[in-house]
Amino acid sequence: MNSASEQENQDLLEKREYWKWAEKTRSPRLDYLRKAVWSKATKGSAYLPGIMADTELIYWSTNVFKESDPMEPWVLTKANALHKVFSNIPIFIVDQSRIVGYNGSAPNKIQWVPWSSYMGNEDIYNDRSGYIPEDDRPWLKEALDYWKPRTLLAKAEKYLTNKERMVSAMGYTLWGNRALSNFDYVTLQPEWMYKYGLEGIISQIDEKLDNANKKLHEGAPDGVEAFEILPKIDQWKAMKTCLQAIVNWSRRYSRLARIIAENF
């Protein structure tokens, strides 16, 4: 880069014209990756052409829930469902990309979570913008009917008044209730997570399970303490299953990356 170009770029930074600076200094590889991104933003009320709803999560999780013991704790069944998804969902690596991993089965697909809002499910299913392959509609209808009474929204509505349900649905509030939105988030603990890694966290869970089993089965158990421990055991087991699923999913990407590196 000649001195004139360097000075021009420096001037852009000093003027805080960061977009123009990025356009001029971006590498060919980064420019390619930028253009390869499928934007998930909406224009008006519709996604951009080519964007589709990903039905992999619905397919695998519905199968697991239907086949599971109805008396099994929900958190364990959900963990097994996520393990099934991570083991079977198609994975991909965008050409020239060094950062991998996406919760959809293709770069143009948005993951569809069936157990949050039945209204959200119906909105997606009934939309005729091409988000769903027509061949998938029969089994999707059956799956969404299965999930409707089991969604968080259906459970939350039992505790809402008619007015509260109406206000949430009509959008008078900024967000509505979390069950209606079909969207949620978690707050990570990065320092702890990166310090121990997933395998280290699994070891911590194993230690907690061992201690819980000792309290339950060695000597005379404390009734009150046992009552508090039992749901924690299910939660810990579910956490371990999900972490193992992510580890296996990561190894699938590792294998794919090696195949690409050695053959392309």
C-alpha positions as CSV (number, residue, x, y, z in Angstrom):
1,M,0.0,0.0,0.0
2,N,1.5,3.4,-1.0
3,S,1.8,6.3,1.3
4,A,-1.0,8.2,-0.4
5,S,-3.5,5.3,0.3
6,E,-2.2,5.0,3.8
7,Q,-2.8,8.7,4.4
8,E,-6.3,8.5,2.9
9,N,-7.2,5.6,5.2
10,Q,-5.8,7.4,8.2
11,D,-7.9,10.5,7.3
12,L,-11.0,8.3,7.1
13,L,-10.3,7.0,10.6
14,E,-9.7,10.4,12.0
15,K,-13.0,11.5,10.4
16,R,-14.6,8.5,12.0
17,E,-15.8,7.3,8.6
18,Y,-15.3,3.7,9.6
19,W,-17.5,2.2,6.9
20,K,-15.5,3.8,4.1
21,W,-12.3,2.8,5.8
22,A,-13.5,-0.8,6.1
23,E,-14.5,-0.8,2.4
24,K,-11.0,0.3,1.4
25,T,-8.9,-2.0,3.7
26,R,-11.0,-5.2,3.6
27,S,-9.0,-8.2,2.4
28,P,-10.3,-10.2,-0.7
29,R,-11.0,-13.2,1.6
30,L,-13.0,-11.1,4.1
31,D,-14.9,-9.4,1.3
32,Y,-15.9,-12.8,-0.1
33,L,-17.1,-14.0,3.3
34,R,-19.0,-10.7,3.8
35,K,-20.9,-11.2,0.6
36,A,-21.5,-14.9,1.3
37,V,-23.5,-14.1,4.4
38,W,-27.2,-14.7,4.2
39,S,-28.8,-11.8,6.0
40,K,-31.6,-12.8,8.4
41,A,-32.9,-9.2,8.6
42,T,-36.5,-8.6,7.5
43,K,-37.8,-6.0,5.0
44,G,-41.1,-4.9,6.2
45,S,-42.7,-8.1,7.6
46,A,-40.9,-10.5,5.3
47,Y,-37.4,-12.1,5.2
48,L,-35.2,-11.6,2.2
49,P,-35.6,-13.9,-0.8
50,G,-34.0,-17.3,-0.3
51,I,-34.4,-17.4,3.5
52,M,-36.1,-20.5,4.8
53,A,-37.3,-22.0,8.1
54,D,-35.1,-24.9,9.3
55,T,-37.3,-27.8,10.3
56,E,-34.5,-30.1,11.6
57,L,-35.1,-29.3,15.2
58,I,-38.8,-29.9,14.9
59,Y,-38.3,-33.3,13.1
60,W,-35.8,-34.8,15.5
61,S,-37.1,-33.4,18.8
62,T,-40.7,-34.4,18.0
63,N,-39.6,-38.0,17.3
64,V,-37.7,-38.1,20.6
65,F,-40.6,-36.7,22.6
66,K,-43.1,-39.0,21.1
67,E,-41.0,-42.1,21.7
68,S,-39.9,-41.2,25.2
69,D,-41.5,-42.4,28.4
70,P,-44.3,-40.0,29.3
71,M,-43.2,-40.2,33.0
72,E,-39.7,-39.1,32.2
73,P,-38.9,-35.6,33.5
74,W,-39.3,-33.0,30.7
75,V,-35.8,-31.6,31.1
76,L,-34.3,-35.1,30.4
77,T,-36.4,-35.6,27.4
78,K,-35.5,-32.2,26.0
79,A,-31.8,-32.9,26.6
80,N,-32.1,-36.2,24.7
81,A,-33.9,-34.4,21.9
82,L,-31.1,-31.8,21.6
83,H,-28.6,-34.6,21.7
84,K,-30.4,-36.2,18.7
85,V,-30.4,-32.9,16.9
86,F,-26.7,-32.2,17.4
87,S,-25.9,-35.7,16.2
88,N,-28.0,-35.6,13.0
89,I,-28.4,-32.0,11.8
90,P,-26.4,-31.4,8.6
91,I,-23.3,-29.2,9.1
92,F,-21.4,-27.1,6.7
93,I,-18.4,-24.8,6.4
94,V,-18.5,-21.8,4.1
95,D,-15.6,-21.7,1.7
96,Q,-12.6,-19.7,3.1
97,S,-14.2,-19.4,6.5
98,R,-12.2,-20.1,9.6
99,I,-15.0,-19.7,12.1
100,V,-17.5,-22.6,12.0
101,G,-20.7,-23.6,13.7
102,Y,-24.3,-22.6,13.1
103,N,-27.6,-23.8,14.6
104,G,-29.2,-24.2,11.2
105,S,-28.6,-26.9,8.7
106,A,-27.8,-24.5,5.9
107,P,-26.6,-20.9,5.8
108,N,-29.9,-19.6,4.4
109,K,-32.0,-21.3,7.1
110,I,-33.3,-20.0,10.5
111,Q,-33.7,-22.5,13.3
112,W,-37.3,-23.1,14.2
113,V,-38.0,-23.9,17.9
114,P,-41.3,-25.6,18.3
115,W,-41.8,-25.6,22.1
116,S,-42.0,-21.9,22.8
117,S,-45.0,-20.3,21.1
118,Y,-47.8,-22.0,19.2
119,M,-48.8,-18.7,17.8
120,G,-45.3,-18.3,16.4
121,N,-45.5,-21.8,15.0
122,E,-48.8,-21.1,13.3
123,D,-47.5,-17.8,11.8
124,I,-44.6,-19.5,10.2
125,Y,-46.6,-22.5,9.0
126,N,-49.4,-20.4,7.5
127,D,-47.1,-17.9,5.8
128,R,-47.0,-18.5,2.0
129,S,-43.7,-16.8,1.3
130,G,-41.9,-20.0,0.6
131,Y,-40.2,-20.4,4.0
132,I,-41.3,-24.1,4.2
133,P,-40.9,-26.7,1.4
134,E,-44.4,-27.8,0.4
135,D,-43.4,-31.5,0.8
136,D,-42.8,-30.9,4.5
137,R,-46.2,-29.5,5.3
138,P,-48.0,-32.8,6.1
139,W,-45.6,-34.0,8.7
140,L,-45.0,-30.4,10.0
141,K,-48.8,-30.0,10.6
142,E,-48.8,-33.2,12.6
143,A,-45.7,-32.1,14.6
144,L,-47.0,-28.6,15.4
145,D,-50.4,-30.1,16.5
146,Y,-48.4,-32.3,18.9
147,W,-46.5,-29.3,20.3
148,K,-49.4,-26.8,20.6
149,P,-50.6,-27.9,24.1
150,R,-47.0,-28.5,25.2
151,T,-45.6,-25.0,24.3
152,L,-44.5,-22.5,26.9
153,L,-47.2,-20.2,25.6
154,A,-50.0,-22.7,26.1
155,K,-48.7,-23.3,29.7
156,A,-48.3,-19.6,30.4
157,E,-51.8,-18.7,29.2
158,K,-53.3,-20.7,32.0
159,Y,-52.1,-18.1,34.4
160,L,-53.0,-15.0,32.4
161,T,-56.3,-13.1,32.4
162,N,-58.1,-12.6,29.1
163,K,-57.0,-8.9,29.2
164,E,-53.3,-9.9,29.7
165,R,-53.5,-12.3,26.9
166,M,-55.1,-9.8,24.6
167,V,-52.6,-7.0,25.4
168,S,-49.6,-9.3,24.8
169,A,-51.0,-10.6,21.5
170,M,-51.8,-7.1,20.2
171,G,-48.4,-5.7,20.9
172,Y,-49.4,-2.9,23.2
173,T,-46.3,-3.8,25.3
174,L,-42.8,-3.4,23.9
175,W,-42.1,-7.1,23.9
176,G,-45.1,-9.0,25.1
177,N,-44.4,-12.0,27.3
178,R,-41.4,-14.3,26.5
179,A,-43.7,-17.2,25.8
180,L,-45.4,-15.2,23.0
181,S,-42.3,-14.1,21.3
182,N,-40.9,-17.5,20.5
183,F,-37.5,-16.1,21.4
184,D,-35.3,-16.4,24.5
185,Y,-31.7,-16.0,25.6
186,V,-29.3,-17.2,28.2
187,T,-26.7,-15.2,30.2
188,L,-23.3,-16.9,29.8
189,Q,-20.5,-17.0,32.4
190,P,-17.5,-16.8,30.0
191,E,-14.8,-16.7,32.6
192,W,-16.0,-19.9,34.2
193,M,-16.9,-21.6,30.9
194,Y,-13.5,-20.9,29.2
195,K,-11.5,-21.6,32.3
196,Y,-12.8,-25.2,32.6
197,G,-14.1,-26.0,29.1
198,L,-17.0,-28.3,28.4
199,E,-15.1,-31.4,29.5
200,G,-14.2,-29.7,32.7
201,I,-17.8,-28.7,33.4
202,I,-18.9,-32.3,32.7
203,S,-16.4,-33.4,35.3
204,Q,-18.0,-30.9,37.8
205,I,-21.4,-32.3,37.0
206,D,-20.2,-35.9,37.6
207,E,-18.8,-34.8,41.0
208,K,-22.2,-33.3,41.9
209,L,-24.0,-36.4,40.9
210,D,-21.6,-38.6,42.9
211,N,-22.1,-36.4,46.0
212,A,-25.9,-36.5,45.5
213,N,-26.0,-40.3,45.2
214,K,-23.9,-40.6,48.4
215,K,-26.4,-38.4,50.3
216,L,-29.3,-40.4,49.0
217,H,-27.9,-44.0,49.4
218,E,-25.3,-44.0,52.1
219,G,-26.7,-44.1,55.6
220,A,-30.1,-42.7,56.5
221,P,-31.0,-39.9,54.0
222,D,-32.3,-36.6,55.2
223,G,-35.9,-36.4,53.9
224,V,-36.0,-32.7,53.3
225,E,-32.5,-32.7,51.7
226,A,-33.5,-35.6,49.5
227,F,-36.6,-33.8,48.3
228,E,-34.5,-30.9,47.2
229,I,-31.8,-33.0,45.6
230,L,-34.0,-35.2,43.3
231,P,-34.9,-32.4,40.8
232,K,-31.3,-31.2,40.8
233,I,-30.2,-34.7,39.7
234,D,-32.4,-34.6,36.7
235,Q,-31.2,-31.1,35.9
236,W,-27.5,-32.1,36.2
237,K,-28.1,-35.2,34.0
238,A,-29.8,-33.0,31.4
239,M,-26.9,-30.5,31.5
240,K,-24.4,-33.3,31.0
241,T,-26.3,-34.7,28.0
242,C,-26.4,-31.3,26.3
243,L,-22.7,-30.7,26.9
244,Q,-21.8,-34.1,25.5
245,A,-24.0,-33.3,22.5
246,I,-22.1,-30.0,21.9
247,V,-18.8,-31.8,22.2
248,N,-19.9,-34.4,19.6
249,W,-21.2,-31.7,17.4
250,S,-17.8,-29.9,17.6
251,R,-16.0,-33.1,16.7
252,R,-18.3,-33.5,13.6
253,Y,-17.1,-30.0,12.5
254,S,-13.5,-31.0,13.2
255,R,-13.8,-34.1,11.0
256,L,-15.5,-32.0,8.2
257,A,-12.7,-29.4,8.4
258,R,-10.0,-32.1,8.1
259,I,-11.8,-33.6,5.1
260,I,-12.0,-30.2,3.4
261,A,-8.4,-29.3,4.2
262,E,-7.0,-32.6,2.9
263,N,-9.1,-32.8,-0.3
264,F,-10.0,-29.3,-1.5
